[in-house]
Amino acid sequence: MLIGANTAVYLAWQEPENFKTMRTHFLVSESSLANGYWHTALTAAFSHNSFNHLFGNMFTLYFFGRDVALACGGAYLLNLYLVGGVVSSLAHVGYERYERRKRKPHVGFFDKREHESFFSWFDERMDKIARLAAPASLGASGAVNSIIAMSVMMMPHRKIYLYGILPLESWVFGAMFLLRDYAGLGTQDGIGHSAHLGGAAVGALAFLLRNGRMIR
């Protein structure tokens, strides 16, 4: 079902007449949330910018998702994907806002109580311009990362063949990708590292909560 939904949204992106609607409703950014399009925190987790992007995420979803589905059920897998998608979107937006404020600390830091002052007016306008320029995000990677994290924590010593060649225990595989995303924070490489980390955090928390219930 998840693979089918992602594929359907990808095909919708391919139709030129849908482009404006898809940009409005299937990309998440600080601007989209500020304008009340809160649903984009979820819908962006079904959007992909290329076939390779879609295939990579869906292949990974199938490989790791079947383990979670077998252990916890299909409904649990679906909920984990949805929560991971929303949290990863919010992590992206929150981190981009943090980075923007760090680069331009004067933007948004005038005393908002002085609504009549020029500085308050200027501050609000500059903040709006900066929000519009903040990068949007799309992709299932954050949601899939929540599933990867749970699968890895469920079976940390399972062998995974990286690129089909290099055998690694799954905890090593997971740690490598976490480190890559952590090192990538703040870079302009076009990868949503903060979204990936947010999704992984959801998966880790889901495992701990479920494991704690099973132990009790």
PyMOL CGO cylinders between C-alpha atoms (Angstrom):
from pymol import cmd
from pymol.cgo import CYLINDER

trace = [
    CYLINDER, 0.00, 0.00, 0.00, 2.76, 2.45, 0.92, 0.3, 1, 1, 1, 1, 1, 1,
    CYLINDER, 2.76, 2.45, 0.92, 4.71, 1.66, -2.24, 0.3, 1, 1, 1, 1, 1, 1,
    CYLINDER, 4.71, 1.66, -2.24, 1.56, 2.09, -4.31, 0.3, 1, 1, 1, 1, 1, 1,
    CYLINDER, 1.56, 2.09, -4.31, 0.76, 5.45, -2.69, 0.3, 1, 1, 1, 1, 1, 1,
    CYLINDER, 0.76, 5.45, -2.69, 4.30, 6.72, -3.26, 0.3, 1, 1, 1, 1, 1, 1,
    CYLINDER, 4.30, 6.72, -3.26, 4.20, 5.59, -6.88, 0.3, 1, 1, 1, 1, 1, 1,
    CYLINDER, 4.20, 5.59, -6.88, 0.83, 7.28, -7.46, 0.3, 1, 1, 1, 1, 1, 1,
    CYLINDER, 0.83, 7.28, -7.46, 2.12, 10.59, -6.08, 0.3, 1, 1, 1, 1, 1, 1,
    CYLINDER, 2.12, 10.59, -6.08, 5.28, 10.30, -8.19, 0.3, 1, 1, 1, 1, 1, 1,
    CYLINDER, 5.28, 10.30, -8.19, 3.17, 9.80, -11.32, 0.3, 1, 1, 1, 1, 1, 1,
    CYLINDER, 3.17, 9.80, -11.32, 1.05, 12.82, -10.39, 0.3, 1, 1, 1, 1, 1, 1,
    CYLINDER, 1.05, 12.82, -10.39, 4.24, 14.92, -10.29, 0.3, 1, 1, 1, 1, 1, 1,
    CYLINDER, 4.24, 14.92, -10.29, 4.97, 13.89, -13.89, 0.3, 1, 1, 1, 1, 1, 1,
    CYLINDER, 4.97, 13.89, -13.89, 1.86, 15.63, -15.27, 0.3, 1, 1, 1, 1, 1, 1,
    CYLINDER, 1.86, 15.63, -15.27, 2.65, 19.30, -16.10, 0.3, 1, 1, 1, 1, 1, 1,
    CYLINDER, 2.65, 19.30, -16.10, -0.91, 20.42, -15.35, 0.3, 1, 1, 1, 1, 1, 1,
    CYLINDER, -0.91, 20.42, -15.35, -0.54, 19.13, -11.79, 0.3, 1, 1, 1, 1, 1, 1,
    CYLINDER, -0.54, 19.13, -11.79, 2.68, 20.99, -11.05, 0.3, 1, 1, 1, 1, 1, 1,
    CYLINDER, 2.68, 20.99, -11.05, 1.21, 24.00, -9.24, 0.3, 1, 1, 1, 1, 1, 1,
    CYLINDER, 1.21, 24.00, -9.24, -1.05, 21.82, -7.09, 0.3, 1, 1, 1, 1, 1, 1,
    CYLINDER, -1.05, 21.82, -7.09, 1.77, 19.42, -6.27, 0.3, 1, 1, 1, 1, 1, 1,
    CYLINDER, 1.77, 19.42, -6.27, 4.14, 22.24, -5.30, 0.3, 1, 1, 1, 1, 1, 1,
    CYLINDER, 4.14, 22.24, -5.30, 1.50, 23.71, -3.02, 0.3, 1, 1, 1, 1, 1, 1,
    CYLINDER, 1.50, 23.71, -3.02, 0.32, 20.52, -1.37, 0.3, 1, 1, 1, 1, 1, 1,
    CYLINDER, 0.32, 20.52, -1.37, 3.21, 18.01, -1.61, 0.3, 1, 1, 1, 1, 1, 1,
    CYLINDER, 3.21, 18.01, -1.61, 6.29, 20.05, -0.61, 0.3, 1, 1, 1, 1, 1, 1,
    CYLINDER, 6.29, 20.05, -0.61, 6.98, 20.99, 3.00, 0.3, 1, 1, 1, 1, 1, 1,
    CYLINDER, 6.98, 20.99, 3.00, 8.81, 24.14, 4.03, 0.3, 1, 1, 1, 1, 1, 1,
    CYLINDER, 8.81, 24.14, 4.03, 8.70, 26.80, 6.69, 0.3, 1, 1, 1, 1, 1, 1,
    CYLINDER, 8.70, 26.80, 6.69, 6.65, 28.91, 4.30, 0.3, 1, 1, 1, 1, 1, 1,
    CYLINDER, 6.65, 28.91, 4.30, 4.08, 26.16, 3.63, 0.3, 1, 1, 1, 1, 1, 1,
    CYLINDER, 4.08, 26.16, 3.63, 3.53, 25.59, 7.36, 0.3, 1, 1, 1, 1, 1, 1,
    CYLINDER, 3.53, 25.59, 7.36, 3.37, 29.32, 8.06, 0.3, 1, 1, 1, 1, 1, 1,
    CYLINDER, 3.37, 29.32, 8.06, 0.66, 29.63, 5.40, 0.3, 1, 1, 1, 1, 1, 1,
    CYLINDER, 0.66, 29.63, 5.40, -1.43, 26.93, 7.07, 0.3, 1, 1, 1, 1, 1, 1,
    CYLINDER, -1.43, 26.93, 7.07, -0.58, 24.00, 4.80, 0.3, 1, 1, 1, 1, 1, 1,
    CYLINDER, -0.58, 24.00, 4.80, 0.14, 21.70, 7.72, 0.3, 1, 1, 1, 1, 1, 1,
    CYLINDER, 0.14, 21.70, 7.72, -0.82, 18.63, 5.72, 0.3, 1, 1, 1, 1, 1, 1,
    CYLINDER, -0.82, 18.63, 5.72, 2.39, 19.06, 3.70, 0.3, 1, 1, 1, 1, 1, 1,
    CYLINDER, 2.39, 19.06, 3.70, 4.31, 17.66, 6.69, 0.3, 1, 1, 1, 1, 1, 1,
    CYLINDER, 4.31, 17.66, 6.69, 2.72, 14.33, 5.75, 0.3, 1, 1, 1, 1, 1, 1,
    CYLINDER, 2.72, 14.33, 5.75, 2.16, 14.58, 1.99, 0.3, 1, 1, 1, 1, 1, 1,
    CYLINDER, 2.16, 14.58, 1.99, 5.81, 15.52, 1.35, 0.3, 1, 1, 1, 1, 1, 1,
    CYLINDER, 5.81, 15.52, 1.35, 6.72, 12.06, 2.68, 0.3, 1, 1, 1, 1, 1, 1,
    CYLINDER, 6.72, 12.06, 2.68, 5.08, 10.57, -0.43, 0.3, 1, 1, 1, 1, 1, 1,
    CYLINDER, 5.08, 10.57, -0.43, 6.78, 12.87, -2.97, 0.3, 1, 1, 1, 1, 1, 1,
    CYLINDER, 6.78, 12.87, -2.97, 9.94, 12.13, -4.97, 0.3, 1, 1, 1, 1, 1, 1,
    CYLINDER, 9.94, 12.13, -4.97, 11.90, 14.24, -7.41, 0.3, 1, 1, 1, 1, 1, 1,
    CYLINDER, 11.90, 14.24, -7.41, 13.12, 11.42, -9.67, 0.3, 1, 1, 1, 1, 1, 1,
    CYLINDER, 13.12, 11.42, -9.67, 12.56, 7.76, -10.43, 0.3, 1, 1, 1, 1, 1, 1,
    CYLINDER, 12.56, 7.76, -10.43, 15.90, 6.86, -8.82, 0.3, 1, 1, 1, 1, 1, 1,
    CYLINDER, 15.90, 6.86, -8.82, 14.83, 8.71, -5.66, 0.3, 1, 1, 1, 1, 1, 1,
    CYLINDER, 14.83, 8.71, -5.66, 11.54, 6.78, -5.63, 0.3, 1, 1, 1, 1, 1, 1,
    CYLINDER, 11.54, 6.78, -5.63, 13.13, 3.41, -6.41, 0.3, 1, 1, 1, 1, 1, 1,
    CYLINDER, 13.13, 3.41, -6.41, 15.83, 3.76, -3.75, 0.3, 1, 1, 1, 1, 1, 1,
    CYLINDER, 15.83, 3.76, -3.75, 13.34, 4.63, -1.03, 0.3, 1, 1, 1, 1, 1, 1,
    CYLINDER, 13.34, 4.63, -1.03, 10.80, 1.98, -2.03, 0.3, 1, 1, 1, 1, 1, 1,
    CYLINDER, 10.80, 1.98, -2.03, 13.42, -0.77, -2.29, 0.3, 1, 1, 1, 1, 1, 1,
    CYLINDER, 13.42, -0.77, -2.29, 14.68, 0.13, 1.19, 0.3, 1, 1, 1, 1, 1, 1,
    CYLINDER, 14.68, 0.13, 1.19, 11.13, 0.35, 2.50, 0.3, 1, 1, 1, 1, 1, 1,
    CYLINDER, 11.13, 0.35, 2.50, 10.36, -3.14, 1.21, 0.3, 1, 1, 1, 1, 1, 1,
    CYLINDER, 10.36, -3.14, 1.21, 13.60, -4.67, 2.53, 0.3, 1, 1, 1, 1, 1, 1,
    CYLINDER, 13.60, -4.67, 2.53, 13.34, -3.28, 6.06, 0.3, 1, 1, 1, 1, 1, 1,
    CYLINDER, 13.34, -3.28, 6.06, 9.58, -2.82, 6.20, 0.3, 1, 1, 1, 1, 1, 1,
    CYLINDER, 9.58, -2.82, 6.20, 8.80, -6.52, 5.84, 0.3, 1, 1, 1, 1, 1, 1,
    CYLINDER, 8.80, -6.52, 5.84, 10.72, -7.25, 9.04, 0.3, 1, 1, 1, 1, 1, 1,
    CYLINDER, 10.72, -7.25, 9.04, 8.75, -4.66, 10.99, 0.3, 1, 1, 1, 1, 1, 1,
    CYLINDER, 8.75, -4.66, 10.99, 5.46, -5.82, 9.45, 0.3, 1, 1, 1, 1, 1, 1,
    CYLINDER, 5.46, -5.82, 9.45, 6.16, -9.47, 10.32, 0.3, 1, 1, 1, 1, 1, 1,
    CYLINDER, 6.16, -9.47, 10.32, 7.08, -8.61, 13.90, 0.3, 1, 1, 1, 1, 1, 1,
    CYLINDER, 7.08, -8.61, 13.90, 4.54, -5.87, 14.62, 0.3, 1, 1, 1, 1, 1, 1,
    CYLINDER, 4.54, -5.87, 14.62, 1.86, -6.06, 11.93, 0.3, 1, 1, 1, 1, 1, 1,
    CYLINDER, 1.86, -6.06, 11.93, 0.99, -4.06, 8.85, 0.3, 1, 1, 1, 1, 1, 1,
    CYLINDER, 0.99, -4.06, 8.85, -1.00, -1.41, 10.75, 0.3, 1, 1, 1, 1, 1, 1,
    CYLINDER, -1.00, -1.41, 10.75, 1.99, -0.74, 13.01, 0.3, 1, 1, 1, 1, 1, 1,
    CYLINDER, 1.99, -0.74, 13.01, 4.26, -0.37, 9.97, 0.3, 1, 1, 1, 1, 1, 1,
    CYLINDER, 4.26, -0.37, 9.97, 1.84, 2.10, 8.39, 0.3, 1, 1, 1, 1, 1, 1,
    CYLINDER, 1.84, 2.10, 8.39, 1.59, 4.18, 11.56, 0.3, 1, 1, 1, 1, 1, 1,
    CYLINDER, 1.59, 4.18, 11.56, 5.36, 4.17, 11.99, 0.3, 1, 1, 1, 1, 1, 1,
    CYLINDER, 5.36, 4.17, 11.99, 5.79, 5.42, 8.41, 0.3, 1, 1, 1, 1, 1, 1,
    CYLINDER, 5.79, 5.42, 8.41, 3.21, 8.18, 8.87, 0.3, 1, 1, 1, 1, 1, 1,
    CYLINDER, 3.21, 8.18, 8.87, 4.59, 9.40, 12.20, 0.3, 1, 1, 1, 1, 1, 1,
    CYLINDER, 4.59, 9.40, 12.20, 8.16, 9.14, 10.92, 0.3, 1, 1, 1, 1, 1, 1,
    CYLINDER, 8.16, 9.14, 10.92, 7.19, 11.14, 7.83, 0.3, 1, 1, 1, 1, 1, 1,
    CYLINDER, 7.19, 11.14, 7.83, 5.58, 13.96, 9.82, 0.3, 1, 1, 1, 1, 1, 1,
    CYLINDER, 5.58, 13.96, 9.82, 8.37, 14.18, 12.39, 0.3, 1, 1, 1, 1, 1, 1,
    CYLINDER, 8.37, 14.18, 12.39, 11.08, 14.13, 9.72, 0.3, 1, 1, 1, 1, 1, 1,
    CYLINDER, 11.08, 14.13, 9.72, 9.32, 16.96, 7.85, 0.3, 1, 1, 1, 1, 1, 1,
    CYLINDER, 9.32, 16.96, 7.85, 9.10, 19.03, 11.03, 0.3, 1, 1, 1, 1, 1, 1,
    CYLINDER, 9.10, 19.03, 11.03, 12.74, 18.23, 11.82, 0.3, 1, 1, 1, 1, 1, 1,
    CYLINDER, 12.74, 18.23, 11.82, 13.75, 19.57, 8.40, 0.3, 1, 1, 1, 1, 1, 1,
    CYLINDER, 13.75, 19.57, 8.40, 11.73, 22.76, 8.82, 0.3, 1, 1, 1, 1, 1, 1,
    CYLINDER, 11.73, 22.76, 8.82, 12.92, 23.28, 12.38, 0.3, 1, 1, 1, 1, 1, 1,
    CYLINDER, 12.92, 23.28, 12.38, 16.57, 22.76, 11.51, 0.3, 1, 1, 1, 1, 1, 1,
    CYLINDER, 16.57, 22.76, 11.51, 16.40, 25.05, 8.48, 0.3, 1, 1, 1, 1, 1, 1,
    CYLINDER, 16.40, 25.05, 8.48, 14.82, 27.74, 10.66, 0.3, 1, 1, 1, 1, 1, 1,
    CYLINDER, 14.82, 27.74, 10.66, 17.56, 27.27, 13.26, 0.3, 1, 1, 1, 1, 1, 1,
    CYLINDER, 17.56, 27.27, 13.26, 20.26, 27.56, 10.59, 0.3, 1, 1, 1, 1, 1, 1,
    CYLINDER, 20.26, 27.56, 10.59, 18.64, 30.66, 9.12, 0.3, 1, 1, 1, 1, 1, 1,
    CYLINDER, 18.64, 30.66, 9.12, 18.46, 32.35, 12.51, 0.3, 1, 1, 1, 1, 1, 1,
    CYLINDER, 18.46, 32.35, 12.51, 22.06, 31.40, 13.20, 0.3, 1, 1, 1, 1, 1, 1,
    CYLINDER, 22.06, 31.40, 13.20, 23.27, 32.89, 9.90, 0.3, 1, 1, 1, 1, 1, 1,
    CYLINDER, 23.27, 32.89, 9.90, 21.15, 36.03, 10.34, 0.3, 1, 1, 1, 1, 1, 1,
    CYLINDER, 21.15, 36.03, 10.34, 20.62, 36.48, 14.06, 0.3, 1, 1, 1, 1, 1, 1,
    CYLINDER, 20.62, 36.48, 14.06, 19.06, 39.92, 13.62, 0.3, 1, 1, 1, 1, 1, 1,
    CYLINDER, 19.06, 39.92, 13.62, 16.14, 38.52, 11.65, 0.3, 1, 1, 1, 1, 1, 1,
    CYLINDER, 16.14, 38.52, 11.65, 13.22, 37.89, 13.98, 0.3, 1, 1, 1, 1, 1, 1,
    CYLINDER, 13.22, 37.89, 13.98, 14.98, 39.05, 17.13, 0.3, 1, 1, 1, 1, 1, 1,
    CYLINDER, 14.98, 39.05, 17.13, 13.62, 42.57, 17.58, 0.3, 1, 1, 1, 1, 1, 1,
    CYLINDER, 13.62, 42.57, 17.58, 11.24, 43.07, 20.47, 0.3, 1, 1, 1, 1, 1, 1,
    CYLINDER, 11.24, 43.07, 20.47, 7.86, 41.98, 19.11, 0.3, 1, 1, 1, 1, 1, 1,
    CYLINDER, 7.86, 41.98, 19.11, 6.10, 43.98, 21.81, 0.3, 1, 1, 1, 1, 1, 1,
    CYLINDER, 6.10, 43.98, 21.81, 7.05, 47.18, 20.00, 0.3, 1, 1, 1, 1, 1, 1,
    CYLINDER, 7.05, 47.18, 20.00, 4.58, 46.66, 17.17, 0.3, 1, 1, 1, 1, 1, 1,
    CYLINDER, 4.58, 46.66, 17.17, 4.59, 50.33, 16.26, 0.3, 1, 1, 1, 1, 1, 1,
    CYLINDER, 4.59, 50.33, 16.26, 8.33, 50.60, 15.80, 0.3, 1, 1, 1, 1, 1, 1,
    CYLINDER, 8.33, 50.60, 15.80, 10.07, 50.60, 12.45, 0.3, 1, 1, 1, 1, 1, 1,
    CYLINDER, 10.07, 50.60, 12.45, 12.37, 47.81, 13.58, 0.3, 1, 1, 1, 1, 1, 1,
    CYLINDER, 12.37, 47.81, 13.58, 9.44, 45.53, 14.37, 0.3, 1, 1, 1, 1, 1, 1,
    CYLINDER, 9.44, 45.53, 14.37, 7.90, 46.21, 10.94, 0.3, 1, 1, 1, 1, 1, 1,
    CYLINDER, 7.90, 46.21, 10.94, 11.23, 45.67, 9.19, 0.3, 1, 1, 1, 1, 1, 1,
    CYLINDER, 11.23, 45.67, 9.19, 11.91, 42.54, 11.20, 0.3, 1, 1, 1, 1, 1, 1,
    CYLINDER, 11.91, 42.54, 11.20, 8.59, 40.95, 10.24, 0.3, 1, 1, 1, 1, 1, 1,
    CYLINDER, 8.59, 40.95, 10.24, 9.11, 41.71, 6.54, 0.3, 1, 1, 1, 1, 1, 1,
    CYLINDER, 9.11, 41.71, 6.54, 12.64, 40.33, 6.52, 0.3, 1, 1, 1, 1, 1, 1,
    CYLINDER, 12.64, 40.33, 6.52, 11.53, 37.23, 8.38, 0.3, 1, 1, 1, 1, 1, 1,
    CYLINDER, 11.53, 37.23, 8.38, 8.81, 36.59, 5.79, 0.3, 1, 1, 1, 1, 1, 1,
    CYLINDER, 8.81, 36.59, 5.79, 11.30, 37.00, 2.92, 0.3, 1, 1, 1, 1, 1, 1,
    CYLINDER, 11.30, 37.00, 2.92, 13.72, 34.60, 4.60, 0.3, 1, 1, 1, 1, 1, 1,
    CYLINDER, 13.72, 34.60, 4.60, 10.94, 32.02, 5.11, 0.3, 1, 1, 1, 1, 1, 1,
    CYLINDER, 10.94, 32.02, 5.11, 10.08, 32.16, 1.42, 0.3, 1, 1, 1, 1, 1, 1,
    CYLINDER, 10.08, 32.16, 1.42, 13.72, 31.51, 0.53, 0.3, 1, 1, 1, 1, 1, 1,
    CYLINDER, 13.72, 31.51, 0.53, 14.08, 28.53, 2.91, 0.3, 1, 1, 1, 1, 1, 1,
    CYLINDER, 14.08, 28.53, 2.91, 14.47, 25.22, 1.03, 0.3, 1, 1, 1, 1, 1, 1,
    CYLINDER, 14.47, 25.22, 1.03, 11.47, 22.94, 0.71, 0.3, 1, 1, 1, 1, 1, 1,
    CYLINDER, 11.47, 22.94, 0.71, 11.70, 19.22, 1.34, 0.3, 1, 1, 1, 1, 1, 1,
    CYLINDER, 11.70, 19.22, 1.34, 10.19, 16.11, -0.21, 0.3, 1, 1, 1, 1, 1, 1,
    CYLINDER, 10.19, 16.11, -0.21, 10.83, 12.39, -0.10, 0.3, 1, 1, 1, 1, 1, 1,
    CYLINDER, 10.83, 12.39, -0.10, 10.07, 9.28, 1.93, 0.3, 1, 1, 1, 1, 1, 1,
    CYLINDER, 10.07, 9.28, 1.93, 13.62, 9.01, 3.29, 0.3, 1, 1, 1, 1, 1, 1,
    CYLINDER, 13.62, 9.01, 3.29, 12.76, 10.29, 6.76, 0.3, 1, 1, 1, 1, 1, 1,
    CYLINDER, 12.76, 10.29, 6.76, 9.76, 7.97, 7.06, 0.3, 1, 1, 1, 1, 1, 1,
    CYLINDER, 9.76, 7.97, 7.06, 11.80, 5.05, 5.74, 0.3, 1, 1, 1, 1, 1, 1,
    CYLINDER, 11.80, 5.05, 5.74, 14.58, 5.88, 8.19, 0.3, 1, 1, 1, 1, 1, 1,
    CYLINDER, 14.58, 5.88, 8.19, 12.15, 5.38, 11.05, 0.3, 1, 1, 1, 1, 1, 1,
    CYLINDER, 12.15, 5.38, 11.05, 11.50, 1.87, 9.75, 0.3, 1, 1, 1, 1, 1, 1,
    CYLINDER, 11.50, 1.87, 9.75, 15.21, 1.20, 9.19, 0.3, 1, 1, 1, 1, 1, 1,
    CYLINDER, 15.21, 1.20, 9.19, 16.02, 2.31, 12.74, 0.3, 1, 1, 1, 1, 1, 1,
    CYLINDER, 16.02, 2.31, 12.74, 13.41, 0.02, 14.26, 0.3, 1, 1, 1, 1, 1, 1,
    CYLINDER, 13.41, 0.02, 14.26, 14.47, -2.93, 12.10, 0.3, 1, 1, 1, 1, 1, 1,
    CYLINDER, 14.47, -2.93, 12.10, 18.13, -2.42, 12.99, 0.3, 1, 1, 1, 1, 1, 1,
    CYLINDER, 18.13, -2.42, 12.99, 17.36, -2.24, 16.69, 0.3, 1, 1, 1, 1, 1, 1,
    CYLINDER, 17.36, -2.24, 16.69, 15.18, -5.36, 16.45, 0.3, 1, 1, 1, 1, 1, 1,
    CYLINDER, 15.18, -5.36, 16.45, 17.94, -7.35, 14.71, 0.3, 1, 1, 1, 1, 1, 1,
    CYLINDER, 17.94, -7.35, 14.71, 21.26, -5.57, 15.33, 0.3, 1, 1, 1, 1, 1, 1,
    CYLINDER, 21.26, -5.57, 15.33, 23.46, -8.50, 14.29, 0.3, 1, 1, 1, 1, 1, 1,
    CYLINDER, 23.46, -8.50, 14.29, 21.74, -9.44, 11.06, 0.3, 1, 1, 1, 1, 1, 1,
    CYLINDER, 21.74, -9.44, 11.06, 24.04, -9.38, 8.03, 0.3, 1, 1, 1, 1, 1, 1,
    CYLINDER, 24.04, -9.38, 8.03, 23.37, -6.66, 5.46, 0.3, 1, 1, 1, 1, 1, 1,
    CYLINDER, 23.37, -6.66, 5.46, 25.29, -6.51, 2.20, 0.3, 1, 1, 1, 1, 1, 1,
    CYLINDER, 25.29, -6.51, 2.20, 26.06, -2.88, 1.44, 0.3, 1, 1, 1, 1, 1, 1,
    CYLINDER, 26.06, -2.88, 1.44, 25.62, -2.31, -2.30, 0.3, 1, 1, 1, 1, 1, 1,
    CYLINDER, 25.62, -2.31, -2.30, 25.17, -6.07, -2.52, 0.3, 1, 1, 1, 1, 1, 1,
    CYLINDER, 25.17, -6.07, -2.52, 28.89, -6.64, -1.86, 0.3, 1, 1, 1, 1, 1, 1,
    CYLINDER, 28.89, -6.64, -1.86, 30.17, -5.58, 1.56, 0.3, 1, 1, 1, 1, 1, 1,
    CYLINDER, 30.17, -5.58, 1.56, 28.79, -7.64, 4.49, 0.3, 1, 1, 1, 1, 1, 1,
    CYLINDER, 28.79, -7.64, 4.49, 27.99, -5.56, 7.57, 0.3, 1, 1, 1, 1, 1, 1,
    CYLINDER, 27.99, -5.56, 7.57, 26.09, -6.22, 10.75, 0.3, 1, 1, 1, 1, 1, 1,
    CYLINDER, 26.09, -6.22, 10.75, 22.94, -4.13, 10.67, 0.3, 1, 1, 1, 1, 1, 1,
    CYLINDER, 22.94, -4.13, 10.67, 23.95, -1.99, 13.67, 0.3, 1, 1, 1, 1, 1, 1,
    CYLINDER, 23.95, -1.99, 13.67, 27.15, -1.00, 11.80, 0.3, 1, 1, 1, 1, 1, 1,
    CYLINDER, 27.15, -1.00, 11.80, 25.07, -0.17, 8.72, 0.3, 1, 1, 1, 1, 1, 1,
    CYLINDER, 25.07, -0.17, 8.72, 22.73, 1.98, 10.82, 0.3, 1, 1, 1, 1, 1, 1,
    CYLINDER, 22.73, 1.98, 10.82, 25.56, 3.73, 12.64, 0.3, 1, 1, 1, 1, 1, 1,
    CYLINDER, 25.56, 3.73, 12.64, 27.31, 4.58, 9.36, 0.3, 1, 1, 1, 1, 1, 1,
    CYLINDER, 27.31, 4.58, 9.36, 24.23, 6.28, 7.97, 0.3, 1, 1, 1, 1, 1, 1,
    CYLINDER, 24.23, 6.28, 7.97, 23.54, 8.13, 11.22, 0.3, 1, 1, 1, 1, 1, 1,
    CYLINDER, 23.54, 8.13, 11.22, 27.09, 9.46, 11.23, 0.3, 1, 1, 1, 1, 1, 1,
    CYLINDER, 27.09, 9.46, 11.23, 26.82, 10.46, 7.57, 0.3, 1, 1, 1, 1, 1, 1,
    CYLINDER, 26.82, 10.46, 7.57, 23.66, 12.44, 8.26, 0.3, 1, 1, 1, 1, 1, 1,
    CYLINDER, 23.66, 12.44, 8.26, 25.08, 14.04, 11.40, 0.3, 1, 1, 1, 1, 1, 1,
    CYLINDER, 25.08, 14.04, 11.40, 28.21, 15.09, 9.50, 0.3, 1, 1, 1, 1, 1, 1,
    CYLINDER, 28.21, 15.09, 9.50, 26.02, 16.45, 6.69, 0.3, 1, 1, 1, 1, 1, 1,
    CYLINDER, 26.02, 16.45, 6.69, 24.03, 18.84, 8.89, 0.3, 1, 1, 1, 1, 1, 1,
    CYLINDER, 24.03, 18.84, 8.89, 24.46, 22.41, 7.72, 0.3, 1, 1, 1, 1, 1, 1,
    CYLINDER, 24.46, 22.41, 7.72, 25.85, 21.46, 4.31, 0.3, 1, 1, 1, 1, 1, 1,
    CYLINDER, 25.85, 21.46, 4.31, 24.20, 22.44, 1.04, 0.3, 1, 1, 1, 1, 1, 1,
    CYLINDER, 24.20, 22.44, 1.04, 24.33, 19.04, -0.64, 0.3, 1, 1, 1, 1, 1, 1,
    CYLINDER, 24.33, 19.04, -0.64, 20.63, 18.75, -1.40, 0.3, 1, 1, 1, 1, 1, 1,
    CYLINDER, 20.63, 18.75, -1.40, 20.09, 15.93, 1.11, 0.3, 1, 1, 1, 1, 1, 1,
    CYLINDER, 20.09, 15.93, 1.11, 17.68, 16.32, 4.03, 0.3, 1, 1, 1, 1, 1, 1,
    CYLINDER, 17.68, 16.32, 4.03, 20.05, 15.15, 6.75, 0.3, 1, 1, 1, 1, 1, 1,
    CYLINDER, 20.05, 15.15, 6.75, 17.96, 16.64, 9.55, 0.3, 1, 1, 1, 1, 1, 1,
    CYLINDER, 17.96, 16.64, 9.55, 14.86, 14.88, 8.19, 0.3, 1, 1, 1, 1, 1, 1,
    CYLINDER, 14.86, 14.88, 8.19, 16.75, 11.57, 8.10, 0.3, 1, 1, 1, 1, 1, 1,
    CYLINDER, 16.75, 11.57, 8.10, 17.84, 11.99, 11.71, 0.3, 1, 1, 1, 1, 1, 1,
    CYLINDER, 17.84, 11.99, 11.71, 14.32, 12.97, 12.79, 0.3, 1, 1, 1, 1, 1, 1,
    CYLINDER, 14.32, 12.97, 12.79, 12.92, 9.84, 11.18, 0.3, 1, 1, 1, 1, 1, 1,
    CYLINDER, 12.92, 9.84, 11.18, 15.57, 7.62, 12.76, 0.3, 1, 1, 1, 1, 1, 1,
    CYLINDER, 15.57, 7.62, 12.76, 14.75, 9.10, 16.17, 0.3, 1, 1, 1, 1, 1, 1,
    CYLINDER, 14.75, 9.10, 16.17, 11.10, 8.10, 15.71, 0.3, 1, 1, 1, 1, 1, 1,
    CYLINDER, 11.10, 8.10, 15.71, 12.10, 4.53, 14.88, 0.3, 1, 1, 1, 1, 1, 1,
    CYLINDER, 12.10, 4.53, 14.88, 14.41, 4.28, 17.88, 0.3, 1, 1, 1, 1, 1, 1,
    CYLINDER, 14.41, 4.28, 17.88, 11.73, 5.66, 20.20, 0.3, 1, 1, 1, 1, 1, 1,
    CYLINDER, 11.73, 5.66, 20.20, 9.13, 3.28, 18.74, 0.3, 1, 1, 1, 1, 1, 1,
    CYLINDER, 9.13, 3.28, 18.74, 11.43, 0.32, 19.42, 0.3, 1, 1, 1, 1, 1, 1,
    CYLINDER, 11.43, 0.32, 19.42, 12.10, 1.43, 23.00, 0.3, 1, 1, 1, 1, 1, 1,
    CYLINDER, 12.10, 1.43, 23.00, 8.41, 1.98, 23.72, 0.3, 1, 1, 1, 1, 1, 1,
    CYLINDER, 8.41, 1.98, 23.72, 7.39, -1.35, 22.21, 0.3, 1, 1, 1, 1, 1, 1,
    CYLINDER, 7.39, -1.35, 22.21, 10.25, -3.23, 23.85, 0.3, 1, 1, 1, 1, 1, 1,
    CYLINDER, 10.25, -3.23, 23.85, 9.42, -1.67, 27.20, 0.3, 1, 1, 1, 1, 1, 1,
    CYLINDER, 9.42, -1.67, 27.20, 5.79, -2.82, 26.90, 0.3, 1, 1, 1, 1, 1, 1,
    CYLINDER, 5.79, -2.82, 26.90, 6.89, -6.36, 25.98, 0.3, 1, 1, 1, 1, 1, 1,
    CYLINDER, 6.89, -6.36, 25.98, 9.26, -6.57, 28.96, 0.3, 1, 1, 1, 1, 1, 1,
    CYLINDER, 9.26, -6.57, 28.96, 6.52, -5.47, 31.39, 0.3, 1, 1, 1, 1, 1, 1,
]
cmd.load_cgo(trace, "trace")
